[in-house]
Each structure stands twice: as structure tokens, then as C-alpha cells.
Amino acid sequence: MSDAHLEELCEIGLPRWLIDIAAEIGVDAALSVWRLISAAARERGDNRLHVPAWSTYLRYQRNRFIRSLDEQGYPPDEIHRQVQTVLCERISLAHVKRIIARR
């Protein structure tokens, strides 16, 4: 869809976050997302929908990375270094060990 369709979304008075989504993924895709979110919120009965923080996904991926390195035989201190180097994330060695132990 064209910028004119994006302009229509602005004219409707949609929240900025939905317009930003439309600009990022395209108006057609954003309309599909909006329709699905709206239906889910209606099903709950309170017209609200919880959106988990993006950090939930990042944490999940980090933990998968840690477990993958553990499965490959890397020791916890090396996994700790890899998390800092590859993911640019600072977590304690103790935290790495807890993630490995949670299998």
C-alpha cells in the first residue's frame, strides 16, 4: 500500500505505535495484526490485551544460546565470556550456571 494508506491510518487517529508498525511492516500486514489483536482482546471480554515485553524474547534467545553452548561441552566460564562477547550482555557467571541447571 502507498503512503496515502499510511496517511489514512493517521487520519483515523490510531495510536502512534500502530502507525509505526504499519510503517515498519507495511499497511496490509499492520491491518492484519490490528485485526488479530482486536479479536483477541474482544475474546477476553475486557477489550484489553497483554503484550509481553520485547525483553522476554531476548531473554529466551539468550538462554537458548547458553544451553546450546553447554550442550556443545563449553564450560560455564567460557559460556559466560561468549554471552558477553557475542550477545553484548553482562550477566553473572552464577546466573549462567543457574540457566544451565534449569534444564
C-alpha positions as CSV (number, residue, x, y, z in Angstrom):
1,M,0.0,0.0,0.0
2,S,1.1,3.5,-0.6
3,D,1.9,6.4,1.8
4,A,-1.7,7.5,1.2
5,H,-2.9,4.4,3.0
6,L,-0.5,5.1,5.9
7,E,-1.9,8.7,6.0
8,E,-5.4,7.2,6.3
9,L,-4.3,5.4,9.4
10,C,-3.1,8.7,10.8
11,E,-6.4,10.3,9.9
12,I,-8.3,7.6,11.8
13,G,-6.5,8.7,14.9
14,L,-4.7,5.4,15.6
15,P,-2.1,5.4,18.3
16,R,1.5,6.2,17.2
17,W,2.7,2.7,17.9
18,L,0.3,1.2,15.4
19,I,1.2,3.7,12.8
20,D,4.9,2.9,13.4
21,I,4.1,-0.8,13.0
22,A,2.4,0.0,9.6
23,A,5.4,2.0,8.5
24,E,7.8,-0.8,9.5
25,I,6.0,-3.9,8.1
26,G,3.5,-2.4,5.7
27,V,-0.1,-1.2,6.0
28,D,-1.6,-4.6,4.9
29,A,0.4,-6.5,7.4
30,A,-0.3,-3.9,10.1
31,L,-4.0,-4.2,9.4
32,S,-3.9,-7.9,9.8
33,V,-2.0,-7.6,13.1
34,W,-4.6,-5.0,14.3
35,R,-7.5,-7.3,13.3
36,L,-5.9,-10.2,15.2
37,I,-5.2,-8.2,18.3
38,S,-8.6,-6.7,18.3
39,A,-10.3,-10.1,18.0
40,A,-8.1,-11.5,20.9
41,A,-8.9,-8.5,23.1
42,R,-12.6,-9.0,22.4
43,E,-12.5,-12.7,23.3
44,R,-11.1,-11.7,26.7
45,G,-14.1,-9.6,27.2
46,D,-12.3,-6.5,28.5
47,N,-11.1,-5.2,25.2
48,R,-7.5,-5.3,26.5
49,L,-4.6,-7.4,25.6
50,H,-1.3,-8.0,27.5
51,V,1.7,-7.5,25.3
52,P,4.8,-9.1,26.8
53,A,8.0,-7.0,26.9
54,W,10.4,-7.5,24.0
55,S,13.0,-8.4,26.6
56,T,11.0,-11.7,27.1
57,Y,12.1,-12.8,23.6
58,L,15.7,-11.6,24.0
59,R,16.0,-13.5,27.4
60,Y,14.6,-16.7,25.8
61,Q,17.1,-16.4,22.9
62,R,20.0,-15.7,25.3
63,N,19.1,-18.8,27.4
64,R,18.9,-21.0,24.3
65,F,22.3,-19.7,23.3
66,I,23.7,-20.6,26.8
67,R,22.1,-24.1,26.8
68,S,23.4,-24.7,23.3
69,L,27.0,-23.9,24.3
70,D,26.6,-26.1,27.3
71,E,25.4,-29.0,25.1
72,Q,28.5,-28.5,23.0
73,G,30.6,-29.0,26.1
74,Y,31.7,-25.5,26.8
75,P,32.5,-24.8,30.5
76,P,30.4,-22.2,32.3
77,D,33.2,-19.6,32.4
78,E,33.6,-19.8,28.6
79,I,29.9,-19.6,28.1
80,H,29.9,-16.5,30.3
81,R,32.6,-14.9,28.1
82,Q,30.7,-15.8,24.9
83,V,27.5,-14.2,26.2
84,Q,29.4,-11.0,26.9
85,T,31.3,-11.1,23.6
86,V,28.6,-12.4,21.1
87,L,25.5,-11.1,22.7
88,C,27.0,-8.0,24.4
89,E,25.1,-8.8,27.5
90,R,26.5,-8.7,31.0
91,I,25.2,-11.4,33.3
92,S,27.0,-13.1,36.2
93,L,28.7,-16.4,36.0
94,A,26.3,-17.6,38.7
95,H,23.4,-16.7,36.5
96,V,24.9,-18.7,33.6
97,K,25.2,-21.7,35.9
98,R,21.5,-21.3,37.1
99,I,20.3,-21.2,33.4
100,I,22.3,-24.4,32.7
101,A,20.9,-26.1,35.8
102,R,17.3,-25.3,34.9
103,R,17.0,-28.0,32.2
